[in-house]
C-alpha cells in the first residue's frame, strides 16, 4: 500500500497572520489544527500520486498540491 505525505497551499485566509497562528478545525484535514495557515500537510494511503493530484485539483475550489512525498519503500 502506498502512503504519501501531501502538502497543499490554500488561498490566503481571512485573519492569516504567520506571527499569530491560531488553532481550531483545519479546512483540509481532521488531523490538523492550523486554522489560518496557507500550507497544510496530511497523510493519504491506498491510492497513487496521480490520483491524489487529480482528486484535489478537481475540487469545486481547486486545491494546489505543492508536494507529494512517498513514505514507504
C-alpha positions as CSV (number, residue, x, y, z in Angstrom):
1,X,0.0,0.0,0.0
2,X,1.3,3.4,-0.9
3,X,1.3,6.1,1.8
4,X,2.1,9.7,1.0
5,X,2.5,13.0,2.9
6,X,0.6,15.5,0.8
7,X,1.2,19.2,1.2
8,X,-1.2,21.7,-0.3
9,X,-1.4,25.5,-0.5
10,X,-4.7,27.2,0.0
11,X,-5.6,30.8,-0.9
12,X,-4.8,33.3,1.8
13,X,-7.5,33.1,4.6
14,X,-9.0,36.0,6.4
15,X,-7.1,36.5,9.6
16,X,-4.0,34.8,8.4
17,X,-1.0,36.1,10.4
18,X,2.1,33.8,10.4
19,X,3.3,35.5,13.6
20,X,0.0,34.8,15.4
21,X,-1.0,31.2,14.5
22,X,-4.4,30.1,15.6
23,X,-5.7,26.6,16.3
24,X,-9.0,25.0,15.6
25,X,-10.7,23.0,12.9
26,X,-8.4,22.8,9.8
27,X,-10.1,23.3,6.5
28,X,-8.2,20.4,4.9
29,X,-7.7,17.6,7.4
30,X,-9.3,16.4,10.7
31,X,-5.8,15.7,12.0
32,X,-4.5,19.2,11.6
33,X,-5.3,22.2,13.9
34,X,-3.9,25.0,11.8
35,X,-6.9,27.3,11.1
36,X,-5.3,30.3,9.4
37,X,-2.2,29.0,7.6
38,X,-1.9,28.6,3.9
39,X,0.2,25.3,3.8
40,X,-1.3,22.1,5.2
41,X,0.1,18.5,5.2
42,X,-1.7,15.3,5.7
43,X,-1.3,11.5,5.1
44,X,-3.0,9.7,2.2
45,X,-2.8,6.0,1.6
46,X,-4.1,3.4,-0.8
47,X,-4.1,5.5,-4.0
48,X,-1.5,6.7,-6.5
49,X,0.2,10.1,-6.5
50,X,-1.6,10.8,-9.8
51,X,-5.0,10.0,-8.2
52,X,-4.2,12.3,-5.2
53,X,-3.4,15.2,-7.5
54,X,-6.4,14.6,-9.8
55,X,-8.9,14.5,-6.9
56,X,-7.6,17.6,-5.1
57,X,-7.3,19.7,-8.3
58,X,-10.8,18.6,-9.3
59,X,-12.4,20.1,-6.2
60,X,-15.0,22.8,-6.8
61,X,-12.4,25.2,-5.3
62,X,-9.2,23.6,-6.7
63,X,-6.5,22.8,-4.1
64,X,-3.0,23.5,-5.2
65,X,-0.7,20.5,-4.4
66,X,2.8,21.7,-3.6
67,X,4.3,18.3,-2.6
68,X,3.6,14.6,-2.5
69,X,6.1,12.5,-0.6
70,X,6.0,8.7,-0.6
71,X,6.6,7.4,2.9
72,X,7.0,3.7,2.2
73,X,9.6,1.9,0.1
